[in-house]
Amino acid sequence: DEKFIEISLASIIAKVYRDDLMKELGKDFPGYGFENHAGYGTSAHYNAIKKHGQTPIHRKTFLN
């Protein structure tokens, strides 16, 4: 990333896009906290899946 500015910029764009997407998914699926943990495997994310089940956007093998 440090050698090529294009790779650094693409990485930033991808992160901003994902953050925005996760905020929208947080609205679509309240109770899962996507806007906070961005879908990463935090304890809050695991607990939400255990409490509410998987959504259509979850990988089916996420907790397996």
Backbone hydrogen bonds, N-H to C=O, Kabsch-Sander energy under -0.5 kcal/mol:
donor,donor_aa,acceptor,acceptor_aa,energy
5,I,3,K,-0.5
7,I,4,F,-0.7
8,S,4,F,-1.6
9,L,5,I,-2.8
10,A,6,E,-2.4
11,S,7,I,-2.1
12,I,8,S,-2.0
13,I,9,L,-2.7
14,A,10,A,-2.5
15,K,11,S,-2.0
16,V,12,I,-2.5
17,Y,13,I,-2.6
18,R,14,A,-2.5
19,D,15,K,-2.8
20,D,16,V,-2.4
21,L,17,Y,-2.6
22,M,18,R,-2.8
23,K,19,D,-1.8
24,E,20,D,-1.9
25,L,21,L,-2.6
26,G,22,M,-1.8
27,K,23,K,-1.1
27,K,24,E,-0.5
28,D,24,E,-1.9
29,F,25,L,-2.4
32,Y,29,F,-1.4
36,N,33,G,-2.0
37,H,33,G,-2.3
38,A,34,F,-2.0
40,Y,37,H,-2.2
42,T,40,Y,-2.6
46,Y,42,T,-2.4
47,N,43,S,-2.6
48,A,44,A,-2.0
49,I,45,H,-2.1
50,K,46,Y,-2.3
51,K,47,N,-2.2
52,H,48,A,-3.2
53,G,49,I,-2.4
58,H,55,T,-1.3
62,F,59,R,-1.8
64,N,61,T,-0.8
